[in-house]
């Protein structure tokens, strides 16, 4: 009887080990506030090279600054608060309005690439590379938003 129990345990352990279908490369990196705290530049949007410039600086106090050059000839600065729950990133702007979507966060390449998959009906993937936001971008950015400038997030 004791031998049967031991073999049963061995069989369950073996089944548990063979149920795994890959190594660590199949496990997505864990997202967290400490993992996205950095300066990022948009590299791809919707699977193609980004047709515009967006820089985001996620700070460790849950604030961010975003500098975008999308609709004009100058950078516009947006800032606010962000929050991560599990692997979903959400945020608000300083005026209290919320982002268009939540974003599923994945970090790749040893934390050098940040992917954000929008949680809209048709998801769009944005990829960001670690960077240093140029000082001239920060200086040029207008802190006055106009009605016709829509934030990227």
Rosetta blueprint (number, residue, H / E / L):
1 X L
2 X H
3 X H
4 X H
5 X H
6 X H
7 X H
8 X H
9 X H
10 X H
11 X H
12 X H
13 X H
14 X H
15 X H
16 X H
17 X H
18 X H
19 X H
20 X L
21 X L
22 X L
23 X L
24 X H
25 X H
26 X H
27 X L
28 X L
29 X L
30 X L
31 X L
32 X L
33 X H
34 X H
35 X H
36 X H
37 X L
38 X E
39 X E
40 X E
41 X E
42 X E
43 X E
44 X E
45 X E
46 X L
47 X L
48 X E
49 X E
50 X L
51 X L
52 X L
53 X E
54 X E
55 X E
56 X E
57 X E
58 X E
59 X L
60 X L
61 X L
62 X L
63 X E
64 X E
65 X E
66 X E
67 X E
68 X E
69 X E
70 X L
71 X L
72 X L
73 X L
74 X L
75 X L
76 X E
77 X E
78 X E
79 X E
80 X E
81 X E
82 X E
83 X E
84 X E
85 X E
86 X L
87 X L
88 X E
89 X E
90 X E
91 X E
92 X E
93 X E
94 X L
95 X L
96 X L
97 X L
98 X E
99 X L
100 X L
101 X L
102 X L
103 X E
104 X E
105 X E
106 X E
107 X E
108 X E
109 X L
110 X L
111 X L
112 X L
113 X E
114 X E
115 X E
116 X E
117 X E
118 X E
119 X L
120 X L
121 X L
122 X L
123 X L
124 X L
125 X E
126 X E
127 X E
128 X E
129 X E
130 X E
131 X L
132 X L
133 X L
134 X L
135 X H
136 X H
137 X H
138 X H
139 X H
140 X H
141 X L
142 X E
143 X L
144 X L
145 X L
146 X L
147 X L
148 X L
149 X L
150 X L
151 X L
152 X L
153 X L
